[in-house]
């Protein structure tokens, strides 16, 4: 099994990859949805550390209280620690419920 031997080099390589992608494609900012889980926490932190304009988006979607709390804490901390980070919160629960309602309505109409 291959183990990571140098985490500083790994972080440098990821930072370089993100910056290369950003500049090659002429992107104006990075946008990362933060769920409260470890994957989005790592990705959003790596993006913040690039120094590139980064939006971290907390998107509660019928989330557990714990995930919403973790997402809020993490995005607020990133916005405080890094000048290039802007925190955005988008409540998606009502949009999601509306989508489910539409899908259910369409499914019932198809059965008739």
Secondary structure, DSSP 8 states (H G I E B T S, - for coil): ------HHHHHHHHHHHHHHHHHHTT-S-EEEEE-SSHHHHHHHHHHHHTTS-EEEEE--SS--HHHHHHHHHHHHHHHHH-TTEEEEE---HHHHHHHHHHHHHHHHHHH-
